[in-house]
Amino acid sequence: MILVFLETREGKVKKSSLEALSEGARRAGEMGAPLTAVVVGPFDPAQASGVRALGAATLYHLDSPALERYSSEGFVQALAGLVAEAQPRAVWMSATAMGRDLAPRLAARLKAGLASDCTKIALAGGRLEYTRPIFAGKALMTVALKGEPSLATLRPNVFALGDAKASSGEVVKKAADVDAGAIKAWVEEIQKEQDAALDVTEAEIVVSGGRGLKGAEAFDLLRELAALLLRSAVGASRSAVDAGWIGHAHQIGQTGKTVSPNLYLAFGISGAIQHLAGMLGSKVIVAVNKDPEAPILKVADLGVVGDLFEVLPPLKDEIKKALAE
Amino acid sequence: MNIFVFIKRVPDTESRIRIRDDGRAVAEDGLNFILSPYDEYAVEEALRLKEAKGGTVTAVALGPETALVVLRKSLAMGADEAVLIKDEAAESYDGLRTATILAAYLKAKAGSFDLLLFGKQAVGSDNAQVPSMVAGLLGLPQVNVVTKLEIGDGAGTALREIEGSREKVVFSLPAVVSAQKGLNEPRYETLRGIMAAKKKAIPVLTPAELGLSAEDTASRVEVVRIEIPPARKAGTLVTEPAAEAARRIVAFLRNDAKVI
C-alpha cells in the first residue's frame, strides 16, 4: 500500500497534495498495491469524491479536537497510529511548508528513511527509487531507502495531476488518539503577507526581477504584469532581496526557494549559478536582459536583449490584448 | 540560557558541482567550503539571545576533522564552547542518522538546555530533516523556517514562513528552532575573536563514545546515483526594439509555450 497524506487548508485539499496522490496512483498501479489517502483534522466531505476519483481506494479522515489546527506533534501522533495499523510500504506527502515540517518528525517517530523534495519516483527491481535535487538542483540524486515504510515529500508543481475516473472508494472516519497535553508548539495566528496571494513555489507563472530593476519601485511593474496572469507570483534574485527591494519569501535560488513553474519570466536577472539552480526546473524560461552575454540568456527558451523598462509597458499591452481575444 | 547550535561545513553556494567517477558522490576536491548560510543565522541568533539574557552558547558539528573550521568560526563570532562529533563516514544524506547522533550527544553530554538552534537546512544536501527529527527523538516542540524569534520565561514565540503567509507559533522551552534567512544579519568575526578561537580547545567525541553502535549509525539511504541534470539549451534570441520584442514574447507564450 502507498499512503498519501493530503494537506488541507480551510477544509480543502491542496492541489500539490492531489499531485502527490496522482503519483501515488501511478506507482501503486505498477506495484499492484492499493492506494490509500489520509486527511487529518477539519475536512469538507464534499472533497472526498475528487480524492477517490484520483484512485484512492480508501480515504481515512483522522479527527480529534486536538487536530483542529496543524501541529507537527499532534499530526505525527495521529499519522503514526494509522501507519502502525495500515502498514503501508510508502508514505508520501507534498513538500510544502507543512510537509517539510511534518515528514521528518514522522520519520523520526517511525525510524524510517525519508527522501525530501522529490522530483521523480520510479519502481526499479521491485523497490521504489526516489530522485531529488541536491545543491538546489545543480545535481540530481537518486536514492533507495532501507526498510519500510519509506517516506518521501514530493515537490509541488512537478508531478502531473491524474485523470479523474469513476471510483468506488470509501471514506473511513476515525477518531484519532491524540494527547493534546503532549503538544508544546501551537500556531496562534496566521499573518497573511500583503504581497503574496500565492507562493512562488506554488505559482504556475513566476515573474521575477533582479538587480536590473534598480530599485523597489520597479517591482510594482512586475506585480502589475503578474496581476494579469492567473496563478502567478513575483520572484526575485538574491541581489534584489539583499538590496531590500522585496522580501526574502520571494527569493529564488540556492539560499531562497526552488521553483518549477510552467513559465519563468526573468527581468534584469543576470543568472548567477546560485540563481539558476533555483529555477532551471521551470518548463519554459523567458528572459529580458540588457547584457547579451548574461548567463540567463544561455538557458532561456526565448531571450530578449533589451531594456526591461522599455519592454515591460508594451509587453503588458500585448498580453492584455492576447487575453482579451 | 543554555543554548546549543548545530552547524555544518558545506560547499560554497557559488560552487560548480562535479560528480565523482563512481557516480555516487559529489567530488570534493577544488570546492570551497563554508559554514552553511542558514546555520550562520542560527549562530547569530544564539549569540543575540545570550547577550540579552546571559548564558552559554555551544556550537556542535558532526563530521570529519575538516569541520573544525566552522566550529572555529562560531567561536570567533562569540560562541563560548565548541564540540566536534567526529564522523569519518561519507555524506550519508540520511537526516535520521545525523539526528540520532545529535540526540545521543544531547542526552549524554549536554545536561539541561533551553534552546536547540539549527539552520533550516544544510545547503547542498537540502534535506531540511535534522531539526524536526532531533525534536521528535527528544520529544521537544519544533518551529522551523523561523524569521523572528522571541524568548520569554520558559516559553517563546516565533514567526515561521509558510506559503504566502507567516505562522505565529507559541511554544514551551526547551525547544528546537530552525533559522531562515531574514532572522538576523550575522556579525563578522573580530580579529580578537579569531585569535581567541585559535587557542580554544575543541573537545572531540565519537558516536561510539556517545553509546551508539555501528547499527545505530548505519545509513538508511542507499545512493543509487548522482548525476548532473542535462544542460538547458539556449533558445531564440531576440534583439529587435522593445515593441517588436514584446510582440515576439507574447507570440512565443501563446504559440510555442502555450501558457497564455
Boltz contact constraints between the chains, C-beta under 6 A:
constraints:
  - contact:
      token1: [A, 72]
      token2: [B, 142]
      max_distance: 6.0
  - contact:
      token1: [A, 97]
      token2: [B, 162]
      max_distance: 6.0
  - contact:
      token1: [A, 97]
      token2: [B, 163]
      max_distance: 6.0
  - contact:
      token1: [A, 100]
      token2: [B, 128]
      max_distance: 6.0
  - contact:
      token1: [A, 101]
      token2: [B, 144]
      max_distance: 6.0
  - contact:
      token1: [A, 104]
      token2: [B, 129]
      max_distance: 6.0
  - contact:
      token1: [A, 104]
      token2: [B, 132]
      max_distance: 6.0
  - contact:
      token1: [A, 104]
      token2: [B, 133]
      max_distance: 6.0
  - contact:
      token1: [A, 105]
      token2: [B, 132]
      max_distance: 6.0
  - contact:
      token1: [A, 105]
      token2: [B, 136]
      max_distance: 6.0
  - contact:
      token1: [A, 107]
      token2: [B, 96]
      max_distance: 6.0
  - contact:
      token1: [A, 108]
      token2: [B, 133]
      max_distance: 6.0
  - contact:
      token1: [A, 108]
      token2: [B, 136]
      max_distance: 6.0
  - contact:
      token1: [A, 108]
      token2: [B, 137]
      max_distance: 6.0
  - contact:
      token1: [A, 109]
      token2: [B, 136]
      max_distance: 6.0
  - contact:
      token1: [A, 113]
      token2: [B, 220]
      max_distance: 6.0
  - contact:
      token1: [A, 113]
      token2: [B, 221]
      max_distance: 6.0
  - contact:
      token1: [A, 114]
      token2: [B, 129]
      max_distance: 6.0
  - contact:
      token1: [A, 116]
      token2: [B, 127]
      max_distance: 6.0
  - contact:
      token1: [A, 129]
      token2: [B, 224]
      max_distance: 6.0
  - contact:
      token1: [A, 134]
      token2: [B, 126]
      max_distance: 6.0
  - contact:
      token1: [A, 135]
      token2: [B, 17]
      max_distance: 6.0
  - contact:
      token1: [A, 135]
      token2: [B, 124]
      max_distance: 6.0
  - contact:
      token1: [A, 138]
      token2: [B, 17]
      max_distance: 6.0
  - contact:
      token1: [A, 139]
      token2: [B, 17]
      max_distance: 6.0
  - contact:
      token1: [A, 139]
      token2: [B, 226]
      max_distance: 6.0
  - contact:
      token1: [A, 139]
      token2: [B, 228]
      max_distance: 6.0
  - contact:
      token1: [A, 140]
      token2: [B, 227]
      max_distance: 6.0
  - contact:
      token1: [A, 140]
      token2: [B, 229]
      max_distance: 6.0
  - contact:
      token1: [A, 141]
      token2: [B, 226]
      max_distance: 6.0
  - contact:
      token1: [A, 142]
      token2: [B, 224]
      max_distance: 6.0
  - contact:
      token1: [A, 142]
      token2: [B, 225]
      max_distance: 6.0
  - contact:
      token1: [A, 143]
      token2: [B, 221]
      max_distance: 6.0
  - contact:
      token1: [A, 143]
      token2: [B, 223]
      max_distance: 6.0
  - contact:
      token1: [A, 144]
      token2: [B, 222]
      max_distance: 6.0
  - contact:
      token1: [A, 144]
      token2: [B, 224]
      max_distance: 6.0
  - contact:
      token1: [A, 145]
      token2: [B, 220]
      max_distance: 6.0
  - contact:
      token1: [A, 146]
      token2: [B, 220]
      max_distance: 6.0
  - contact:
      token1: [A, 184]
      token2: [B, 141]
      max_distance: 6.0
  - contact:
      token1: [A, 184]
      token2: [B, 171]
      max_distance: 6.0
  - contact:
      token1: [A, 184]
      token2: [B, 172]
      max_distance: 6.0
  - contact:
      token1: [A, 185]
      token2: [B, 141]
      max_distance: 6.0
  - contact:
      token1: [A, 185]
      token2: [B, 143]
      max_distance: 6.0
  - contact:
      token1: [A, 185]
      token2: [B, 169]
      max_distance: 6.0
  - contact:
      token1: [A, 185]
      token2: [B, 171]
      max_distance: 6.0
  - contact:
      token1: [A, 186]
      token2: [B, 170]
      max_distance: 6.0
  - contact:
      token1: [A, 187]
      token2: [B, 167]
      max_distance: 6.0
  - contact:
      token1: [A, 187]
      token2: [B, 169]
      max_distance: 6.0
  - contact:
      token1: [A, 188]
      token2: [B, 168]
      max_distance: 6.0
  - contact:
      token1: [A, 188]
      token2: [B, 170]
      max_distance: 6.0
  - contact:
      token1: [A, 189]
      token2: [B, 168]
      max_distance: 6.0
  - contact:
      token1: [A, 190]
      token2: [B, 165]
      max_distance: 6.0
  - contact:
      token1: [A, 190]
      token2: [B, 167]
      max_distance: 6.0
  - contact:
      token1: [A, 191]
      token2: [B, 165]
      max_distance: 6.0
  - contact:
      token1: [A, 191]
      token2: [B, 166]
      max_distance: 6.0
  - contact:
      token1: [A, 192]
      token2: [B, 165]
      max_distance: 6.0
  - contact:
      token1: [A, 193]
      token2: [B, 165]
      max_distance: 6.0
  - contact:
      token1: [A, 196]
      token2: [B, 164]
      max_distance: 6.0
  - contact:
      token1: [A, 199]
      token2: [B, 163]
      max_distance: 6.0
  - contact:
      token1: [A, 199]
      token2: [B, 164]
      max_distance: 6.0
  - contact:
      token1: [A, 202]
      token2: [B, 163]
      max_distance: 6.0
  - contact:
      token1: [A, 248]
      token2: [B, 181]
      max_distance: 6.0
  - contact:
      token1: [A, 248]
      token2: [B, 182]
      max_distance: 6.0
  - contact:
      token1: [A, 249]
      token2: [B, 161]
      max_distance: 6.0
  - contact:
      token1: [A, 254]
      token2: [B, 13]
      max_distance: 6.0
  - contact:
      token1: [A, 255]
      token2: [B, 37]
      max_distance: 6.0
  - contact:
      token1: [A, 255]
      token2: [B, 181]
      max_distance: 6.0
  - contact:
      token1: [A, 262]
      token2: [B, 259]
      max_distance: 6.0
  - contact:
      token1: [A, 263]
      token2: [B, 259]
      max_distance: 6.0
  - contact:
      token1: [A, 274]
      token2: [B, 13]
      max_distance: 6.0
  - contact:
      token1: [A, 284]
      token2: [B, 257]
      max_distance: 6.0
  - contact:
      token1: [A, 286]
      token2: [B, 249]
      max_distance: 6.0
  - contact:
      token1: [A, 298]
      token2: [B, 234]
      max_distance: 6.0
  - contact:
      token1: [A, 299]
      token2: [B, 232]
      max_distance: 6.0
  - contact:
      token1: [A, 300]
      token2: [B, 235]
      max_distance: 6.0
  - contact:
      token1: [A, 301]
      token2: [B, 235]
      max_distance: 6.0
  - contact:
      token1: [A, 302]
      token2: [B, 235]
      max_distance: 6.0
  - contact:
      token1: [A, 302]
      token2: [B, 236]
      max_distance: 6.0
  - contact:
      token1: [A, 302]
      token2: [B, 252]
      max_distance: 6.0
  - contact:
      token1: [A, 303]
      token2: [B, 237]
      max_distance: 6.0
  - contact:
      token1: [A, 304]
      token2: [B, 238]
      max_distance: 6.0
  - contact:
      token1: [A, 304]
      token2: [B, 245]
      max_distance: 6.0
  - contact:
      token1: [A, 305]
      token2: [B, 239]
      max_distance: 6.0
  - contact:
      token1: [A, 306]
      token2: [B, 242]
      max_distance: 6.0
  - contact:
      token1: [A, 306]
      token2: [B, 245]
      max_distance: 6.0
  - contact:
      token1: [A, 310]
      token2: [B, 242]
      max_distance: 6.0
  - contact:
      token1: [A, 311]
      token2: [B, 242]
      max_distance: 6.0
  - contact:
      token1: [A, 311]
      token2: [B, 245]
      max_distance: 6.0
  - contact:
      token1: [A, 311]
      token2: [B, 246]
      max_distance: 6.0
  - contact:
      token1: [A, 314]
      token2: [B, 242]
      max_distance: 6.0
  - contact:
      token1: [A, 314]
      token2: [B, 243]
      max_distance: 6.0
  - contact:
      token1: [A, 314]
      token2: [B, 246]
      max_distance: 6.0
  - contact:
      token1: [A, 315]
      token2: [B, 246]
      max_distance: 6.0
  - contact:
      token1: [A, 315]
      token2: [B, 249]
      max_distance: 6.0
  - contact:
      token1: [A, 318]
      token2: [B, 246]
      max_distance: 6.0
  - contact:
      token1: [A, 318]
      token2: [B, 247]
      max_distance: 6.0
  - contact:
      token1: [A, 318]
      token2: [B, 250]
      max_distance: 6.0
  - contact:
      token1: [A, 319]
      token2: [B, 250]
      max_distance: 6.0
  - contact:
      token1: [A, 322]
      token2: [B, 250]
      max_distance: 6.0
  - contact:
      token1: [A, 322]
      token2: [B, 254]
      max_distance: 6.0
  - contact:
      token1: [A, 322]
      token2: [B, 260]
      max_distance: 6.0
